Amino acid sequence: MTTTTLTGLYDTYDAATRTVRALEALSVPSADISLVAYPADGTGESVPATNDAGPGAEIGASTGVVLGGGAGLLAGLGMLAIPGVGPVVAAGWLVATAVGVMAGAGAGGAAGGLIGSMISSGVTPEQAEFYAEGIRRGGSLVTARVETALFDAAEAIMERHGRIDPVTRGKAYYDGGWRRFDATSSPMAPADIARERARYPVFPLI
């Protein structure tokens, strides 16, 4: 079976979860979808996680991640922490790959595991760094391995729910002084996240 990896960054957790549900309804298996999200929606409300690993859980600690189950990907969300990003909710194959590759690694390696997993799935290094930074700034990342027959429909779903254009948003980051994702930086404070979100219009959900 030939699959292609599709990746979408969203400004809100709600848009990302709608994308996940639509992909599952399209018959993309939950095992082929991943979600990594800043743990608050556009209103600052916490998003749910069925498995809480507790403060300080690292991506290298597999006990901090539930990788999905029969009830769909969103039923398997767990909490973990990514250096430079902070706590996130996450589930799926991309997270599993990062955990497997970086098990026992140090903090810097944990962030590198997520970026490396994206690169190994076909994302360019530049875009992988952008996606990690997008999560750091409050975004939610959906990644799906899609069969060729479902590619066009899956691509349309990602666009319909407000996928961010990495070129346009990346230029905005660059114009603001950003150059690459830094795993040693401090996670953004909630007030910084709120200011970041206010810079961009919220895509209307349908």
C-alpha positions in Angstrom: 0.0 0.0 0.0 1.4 3.4 -1.0 0.8 6.3 1.3 1.6 10.0 1.3 2.0 12.0 4.4 -0.1 15.1 4.7 0.6 17.7 7.4 -1.5 20.6 8.6 -0.9 23.3 11.3 -4.0 24.9 12.7 -4.5 28.0 14.9 -7.1 26.3 17.2 -7.4 22.9 18.7 -11.1 22.8 17.6 -10.1 23.1 13.9 -7.5 20.4 14.4 -9.9 17.9 16.0 -12.5 18.6 13.4 -9.9 17.7 10.8 -9.0 14.5 12.7 -12.7 13.4 12.8 -13.2 14.2 9.2 -10.2 12.2 8.2 -11.4 9.2 10.2 -14.8 9.5 8.6 -13.0 9.4 5.2 -11.7 6.0 6.4 -8.2 7.1 7.1 -7.3 4.7 10.0 -6.7 6.3 13.4 -3.4 4.5 13.5 -2.3 6.7 10.5 -3.2 10.0 12.1 -1.3 12.0 14.7 -2.2 15.1 16.7 0.2 17.3 18.7 -1.5 20.4 20.2 -0.9 23.2 22.6 -3.1 22.3 25.5 -5.5 25.2 25.3 -8.0 26.2 22.7 -8.5 29.7 21.2 -10.4 30.9 24.3 -7.7 29.7 26.7 -9.7 26.8 27.9 -7.8 23.6 28.6 -8.3 20.8 26.0 -9.0 17.2 27.2 -6.5 14.5 27.6 -7.5 11.0 28.6 -4.1 10.2 30.0 -2.2 12.7 32.2 1.4 11.9 32.6 1.8 14.8 35.1 4.2 17.8 35.1 7.6 17.3 33.6 6.7 14.3 31.4 9.1 14.2 28.4 8.5 12.9 24.9 11.1 10.2 25.6 8.9 8.8 28.4 6.4 6.4 26.8 4.3 6.3 29.9 3.3 9.9 29.1 1.6 9.1 25.8 -1.4 7.0 24.8 -1.1 6.2 21.2 -4.8 5.9 20.2 -7.3 3.0 20.4 -10.4 1.6 19.0 -12.5 4.6 19.9 -10.5 6.9 17.6 -7.4 9.0 17.9 -8.9 11.6 20.1 -9.8 9.0 22.7 -6.1 8.3 23.2 -4.8 11.8 23.8 -2.1 12.0 26.6 0.0 14.8 28.1 3.8 15.2 27.5 6.3 18.0 27.4 8.5 19.1 24.5 11.6 21.2 25.4 11.1 24.8 24.0 7.4 24.2 23.6 6.2 23.0 27.1 3.3 20.7 27.8 1.2 19.5 24.9 -1.6 17.0 24.3 -0.6 14.3 21.7 -1.4 10.9 20.2 -0.6 8.9 17.1 2.1 7.4 15.0 4.3 10.5 14.7 4.5 10.8 18.5 5.1 7.0 18.8 8.0 7.3 16.3 9.5 10.2 18.2 9.2 8.3 21.5 10.8 5.2 20.0 13.7 7.0 18.4 14.5 9.2 21.3 13.7 6.9 24.3 16.2 7.8 27.0 17.4 10.9 25.2 18.1 14.2 26.9 15.8 17.2 26.7 17.3 18.6 23.5 17.0 15.2 21.9 13.3 15.0 22.8 12.5 18.0 20.6 14.8 16.7 17.9 12.9 13.5 18.0 9.6 15.2 17.0 11.3 17.3 14.3 13.2 14.2 13.1 10.1 12.2 12.9 8.5 14.8 10.7 11.5 14.9 8.4 11.6 11.1 8.2 7.9 11.2 7.1 8.7 13.5 4.2 8.5 17.0 5.7 11.3 19.2 4.7 13.7 20.2 7.6 12.7 23.9 7.2 9.0 23.1 7.5 9.5 20.7 10.4 11.2 23.5 12.3 8.3 25.8 11.4 5.7 23.2 12.6 7.5 22.8 15.9 7.5 26.6 16.3 3.9 26.8 15.3 3.0 24.4 18.2 5.1 26.5 20.5 3.1 29.5 19.5 -0.2 27.8 20.4 -1.0 25.8 17.3 -2.2 22.3 16.7 -0.5 19.9 14.2 -2.3 17.1 12.4 -0.3 14.6 10.4 -1.9 11.8 8.4 -0.5 8.9 6.2 -3.0 8.7 3.4 -3.5 6.1 0.7 -3.2 7.4 -2.9 -7.0 6.9 -3.6 -7.9 9.1 -0.6 -5.2 11.8 -1.1 -7.3 14.4 -2.9 -10.2 14.1 -0.4 -7.9 14.2 2.6 -6.1 17.3 1.2 -9.5 19.0 0.7 -10.4 18.2 4.4 -7.2 19.7 5.7 -7.8 22.9 3.6 -11.5 23.1 4.5 -10.7 23.3 8.2 -8.3 26.1 8.0 -4.8 24.7 7.4 -2.2 27.4 7.8 0.0 28.1 4.8 3.5 27.4 6.0 5.1 29.8 3.5 2.9 32.8 4.4 3.0 32.1 8.2 6.7 31.2 8.1 7.5 34.6 6.4 5.5 36.3 9.2 7.7 34.4 11.8 10.8 35.3 9.9 9.9 39.0 9.5 9.4 39.0 13.3 13.0 37.8 13.9 12.5 34.1 14.1 15.1 31.9 12.3 14.7 28.3 13.6 13.1 26.3 16.4 15.2 26.5 19.5 14.6 23.6 22.0 16.6 25.5 24.7 14.3 28.5 24.7 11.6 29.0 27.4 8.1 28.0 26.5 5.8 30.9 25.7 3.7 32.2 28.5 -0.1 32.2 28.1 -0.2 35.9 27.6 2.4 35.6 24.8 0.3 32.8 23.2 -2.8 35.1 23.4 -0.9 37.9 21.7 0.4 35.5 19.0 -3.1 34.2 18.3 -4.5 37.8 18.0 -2.2 38.5 15.1 -4.0 36.1 12.8 -7.7 35.8 11.9 -9.5 32.7 13.2 -10.6 30.5 10.3 -14.4 30.0 10.4 -15.3 26.5 11.3 -17.8 24.6 9.1 
